[in-house]
Amino acid sequence: MKVKVGMTEVQVKKEIGNPPFIENFKTLKIGTKDTTTYWRYENDMTIIFKKHIVEAIERNHSVMLQKIQEWADPKNKDGIKLLFK
């Protein structure tokens, strides 16, 4: 794959083009100001950006959404907040 952890959003767009879908939410790790965005491409791949840098690549969109739900659980003291556009 052409996209690697550490690449910028600009580099990703240059390599594989604009994402067909950007999630309508961002996540915010509790206790920080670092937001994370999620770009979804065909073939169920989601590229996860923190501070506009690729942090991870998830090849199964459903798995990624399930992880976010677990992290956003109010009982998770190390969790995240969901920020909707």
PyMOL CGO cylinders between C-alpha atoms (Angstrom):
from pymol import cmd
from pymol.cgo import CYLINDER

trace = [
    CYLINDER, 0.00, 0.00, 0.00, 1.13, 3.51, -0.76, 0.3, 1, 1, 1, 1, 1, 1,
    CYLINDER, 1.13, 3.51, -0.76, -0.15, 5.11, 2.48, 0.3, 1, 1, 1, 1, 1, 1,
    CYLINDER, -0.15, 5.11, 2.48, 1.98, 4.73, 5.59, 0.3, 1, 1, 1, 1, 1, 1,
    CYLINDER, 1.98, 4.73, 5.59, 1.80, 5.88, 9.21, 0.3, 1, 1, 1, 1, 1, 1,
    CYLINDER, 1.80, 5.88, 9.21, 3.44, 9.30, 9.53, 0.3, 1, 1, 1, 1, 1, 1,
    CYLINDER, 3.44, 9.30, 9.53, 2.27, 10.67, 6.17, 0.3, 1, 1, 1, 1, 1, 1,
    CYLINDER, 2.27, 10.67, 6.17, 0.41, 14.00, 6.05, 0.3, 1, 1, 1, 1, 1, 1,
    CYLINDER, 0.41, 14.00, 6.05, -3.11, 14.50, 4.71, 0.3, 1, 1, 1, 1, 1, 1,
    CYLINDER, -3.11, 14.50, 4.71, -1.60, 16.25, 1.66, 0.3, 1, 1, 1, 1, 1, 1,
    CYLINDER, -1.60, 16.25, 1.66, 0.68, 13.27, 0.96, 0.3, 1, 1, 1, 1, 1, 1,
    CYLINDER, 0.68, 13.27, 0.96, -2.23, 10.83, 1.27, 0.3, 1, 1, 1, 1, 1, 1,
    CYLINDER, -2.23, 10.83, 1.27, -4.34, 12.84, -1.19, 0.3, 1, 1, 1, 1, 1, 1,
    CYLINDER, -4.34, 12.84, -1.19, -1.41, 12.89, -3.61, 0.3, 1, 1, 1, 1, 1, 1,
    CYLINDER, -1.41, 12.89, -3.61, -0.95, 9.11, -3.36, 0.3, 1, 1, 1, 1, 1, 1,
    CYLINDER, -0.95, 9.11, -3.36, -4.55, 7.85, -3.43, 0.3, 1, 1, 1, 1, 1, 1,
    CYLINDER, -4.55, 7.85, -3.43, -6.76, 10.90, -4.01, 0.3, 1, 1, 1, 1, 1, 1,
    CYLINDER, -6.76, 10.90, -4.01, -9.44, 12.62, -1.99, 0.3, 1, 1, 1, 1, 1, 1,
    CYLINDER, -9.44, 12.62, -1.99, -11.48, 10.38, 0.29, 0.3, 1, 1, 1, 1, 1, 1,
    CYLINDER, -11.48, 10.38, 0.29, -14.97, 9.57, -1.01, 0.3, 1, 1, 1, 1, 1, 1,
    CYLINDER, -14.97, 9.57, -1.01, -16.25, 9.90, 2.57, 0.3, 1, 1, 1, 1, 1, 1,
    CYLINDER, -16.25, 9.90, 2.57, -15.05, 11.71, 5.70, 0.3, 1, 1, 1, 1, 1, 1,
    CYLINDER, -15.05, 11.71, 5.70, -16.79, 10.69, 8.94, 0.3, 1, 1, 1, 1, 1, 1,
    CYLINDER, -16.79, 10.69, 8.94, -19.11, 13.38, 10.29, 0.3, 1, 1, 1, 1, 1, 1,
    CYLINDER, -19.11, 13.38, 10.29, -17.42, 13.19, 13.69, 0.3, 1, 1, 1, 1, 1, 1,
    CYLINDER, -17.42, 13.19, 13.69, -13.98, 13.66, 15.16, 0.3, 1, 1, 1, 1, 1, 1,
    CYLINDER, -13.98, 13.66, 15.16, -12.71, 12.14, 18.37, 0.3, 1, 1, 1, 1, 1, 1,
    CYLINDER, -12.71, 12.14, 18.37, -10.91, 13.92, 21.17, 0.3, 1, 1, 1, 1, 1, 1,
    CYLINDER, -10.91, 13.92, 21.17, -8.82, 12.03, 23.70, 0.3, 1, 1, 1, 1, 1, 1,
    CYLINDER, -8.82, 12.03, 23.70, -9.96, 13.12, 27.15, 0.3, 1, 1, 1, 1, 1, 1,
    CYLINDER, -9.96, 13.12, 27.15, -7.45, 15.48, 28.75, 0.3, 1, 1, 1, 1, 1, 1,
    CYLINDER, -7.45, 15.48, 28.75, -5.90, 16.59, 25.45, 0.3, 1, 1, 1, 1, 1, 1,
    CYLINDER, -5.90, 16.59, 25.45, -6.66, 18.94, 22.57, 0.3, 1, 1, 1, 1, 1, 1,
    CYLINDER, -6.66, 18.94, 22.57, -5.65, 16.40, 19.91, 0.3, 1, 1, 1, 1, 1, 1,
    CYLINDER, -5.65, 16.40, 19.91, -8.55, 15.68, 17.57, 0.3, 1, 1, 1, 1, 1, 1,
    CYLINDER, -8.55, 15.68, 17.57, -8.60, 12.63, 15.33, 0.3, 1, 1, 1, 1, 1, 1,
    CYLINDER, -8.60, 12.63, 15.33, -10.33, 12.49, 11.95, 0.3, 1, 1, 1, 1, 1, 1,
    CYLINDER, -10.33, 12.49, 11.95, -11.38, 9.47, 9.90, 0.3, 1, 1, 1, 1, 1, 1,
    CYLINDER, -11.38, 9.47, 9.90, -11.24, 9.25, 6.09, 0.3, 1, 1, 1, 1, 1, 1,
    CYLINDER, -11.24, 9.25, 6.09, -13.00, 6.29, 4.50, 0.3, 1, 1, 1, 1, 1, 1,
    CYLINDER, -13.00, 6.29, 4.50, -12.05, 4.95, 1.10, 0.3, 1, 1, 1, 1, 1, 1,
    CYLINDER, -12.05, 4.95, 1.10, -13.53, 2.25, -1.08, 0.3, 1, 1, 1, 1, 1, 1,
    CYLINDER, -13.53, 2.25, -1.08, -12.69, -1.33, -0.05, 0.3, 1, 1, 1, 1, 1, 1,
    CYLINDER, -12.69, -1.33, -0.05, -13.73, -0.54, 3.57, 0.3, 1, 1, 1, 1, 1, 1,
    CYLINDER, -13.73, -0.54, 3.57, -10.41, 1.10, 4.49, 0.3, 1, 1, 1, 1, 1, 1,
    CYLINDER, -10.41, 1.10, 4.49, -10.33, 3.97, 6.99, 0.3, 1, 1, 1, 1, 1, 1,
    CYLINDER, -10.33, 3.97, 6.99, -7.28, 6.21, 7.38, 0.3, 1, 1, 1, 1, 1, 1,
    CYLINDER, -7.28, 6.21, 7.38, -7.05, 7.70, 10.87, 0.3, 1, 1, 1, 1, 1, 1,
    CYLINDER, -7.05, 7.70, 10.87, -5.36, 11.11, 11.24, 0.3, 1, 1, 1, 1, 1, 1,
    CYLINDER, -5.36, 11.11, 11.24, -4.24, 12.79, 14.45, 0.3, 1, 1, 1, 1, 1, 1,
    CYLINDER, -4.24, 12.79, 14.45, -3.01, 16.36, 14.02, 0.3, 1, 1, 1, 1, 1, 1,
    CYLINDER, -3.01, 16.36, 14.02, -3.29, 15.85, 10.22, 0.3, 1, 1, 1, 1, 1, 1,
    CYLINDER, -3.29, 15.85, 10.22, -0.76, 12.96, 10.28, 0.3, 1, 1, 1, 1, 1, 1,
    CYLINDER, -0.76, 12.96, 10.28, -1.65, 9.30, 9.59, 0.3, 1, 1, 1, 1, 1, 1,
    CYLINDER, -1.65, 9.30, 9.59, -1.81, 7.59, 12.97, 0.3, 1, 1, 1, 1, 1, 1,
    CYLINDER, -1.81, 7.59, 12.97, -3.29, 4.28, 11.80, 0.3, 1, 1, 1, 1, 1, 1,
    CYLINDER, -3.29, 4.28, 11.80, -4.94, 2.49, 8.90, 0.3, 1, 1, 1, 1, 1, 1,
    CYLINDER, -4.94, 2.49, 8.90, -7.95, 0.30, 9.66, 0.3, 1, 1, 1, 1, 1, 1,
    CYLINDER, -7.95, 0.30, 9.66, -8.91, -2.13, 6.92, 0.3, 1, 1, 1, 1, 1, 1,
    CYLINDER, -8.91, -2.13, 6.92, -12.33, -2.96, 8.37, 0.3, 1, 1, 1, 1, 1, 1,
    CYLINDER, -12.33, -2.96, 8.37, -14.68, -0.01, 8.88, 0.3, 1, 1, 1, 1, 1, 1,
    CYLINDER, -14.68, -0.01, 8.88, -17.05, -1.92, 11.18, 0.3, 1, 1, 1, 1, 1, 1,
    CYLINDER, -17.05, -1.92, 11.18, -14.18, -2.88, 13.50, 0.3, 1, 1, 1, 1, 1, 1,
    CYLINDER, -14.18, -2.88, 13.50, -13.05, 0.76, 13.61, 0.3, 1, 1, 1, 1, 1, 1,
    CYLINDER, -13.05, 0.76, 13.61, -16.54, 1.96, 14.56, 0.3, 1, 1, 1, 1, 1, 1,
    CYLINDER, -16.54, 1.96, 14.56, -16.79, -0.69, 17.28, 0.3, 1, 1, 1, 1, 1, 1,
    CYLINDER, -16.79, -0.69, 17.28, -13.45, 0.44, 18.77, 0.3, 1, 1, 1, 1, 1, 1,
    CYLINDER, -13.45, 0.44, 18.77, -14.64, 4.05, 18.80, 0.3, 1, 1, 1, 1, 1, 1,
    CYLINDER, -14.64, 4.05, 18.80, -17.83, 3.05, 20.64, 0.3, 1, 1, 1, 1, 1, 1,
    CYLINDER, -17.83, 3.05, 20.64, -15.77, 1.26, 23.29, 0.3, 1, 1, 1, 1, 1, 1,
    CYLINDER, -15.77, 1.26, 23.29, -13.40, 4.23, 23.68, 0.3, 1, 1, 1, 1, 1, 1,
    CYLINDER, -13.40, 4.23, 23.68, -16.32, 6.66, 23.92, 0.3, 1, 1, 1, 1, 1, 1,
    CYLINDER, -16.32, 6.66, 23.92, -18.05, 4.69, 26.71, 0.3, 1, 1, 1, 1, 1, 1,
    CYLINDER, -18.05, 4.69, 26.71, -18.46, 7.11, 29.66, 0.3, 1, 1, 1, 1, 1, 1,
    CYLINDER, -18.46, 7.11, 29.66, -17.15, 4.36, 31.99, 0.3, 1, 1, 1, 1, 1, 1,
    CYLINDER, -17.15, 4.36, 31.99, -13.79, 4.40, 30.17, 0.3, 1, 1, 1, 1, 1, 1,
    CYLINDER, -13.79, 4.40, 30.17, -11.69, 6.89, 32.16, 0.3, 1, 1, 1, 1, 1, 1,
    CYLINDER, -11.69, 6.89, 32.16, -9.00, 6.86, 29.45, 0.3, 1, 1, 1, 1, 1, 1,
    CYLINDER, -9.00, 6.86, 29.45, -11.55, 7.28, 26.71, 0.3, 1, 1, 1, 1, 1, 1,
    CYLINDER, -11.55, 7.28, 26.71, -12.50, 9.78, 24.08, 0.3, 1, 1, 1, 1, 1, 1,
    CYLINDER, -12.50, 9.78, 24.08, -15.23, 12.30, 23.37, 0.3, 1, 1, 1, 1, 1, 1,
    CYLINDER, -15.23, 12.30, 23.37, -17.11, 12.30, 20.09, 0.3, 1, 1, 1, 1, 1, 1,
    CYLINDER, -17.11, 12.30, 20.09, -17.31, 15.69, 18.39, 0.3, 1, 1, 1, 1, 1, 1,
    CYLINDER, -17.31, 15.69, 18.39, -19.96, 15.97, 15.68, 0.3, 1, 1, 1, 1, 1, 1,
    CYLINDER, -19.96, 15.97, 15.68, -19.80, 18.49, 12.86, 0.3, 1, 1, 1, 1, 1, 1,
]
cmd.load_cgo(trace, "trace")
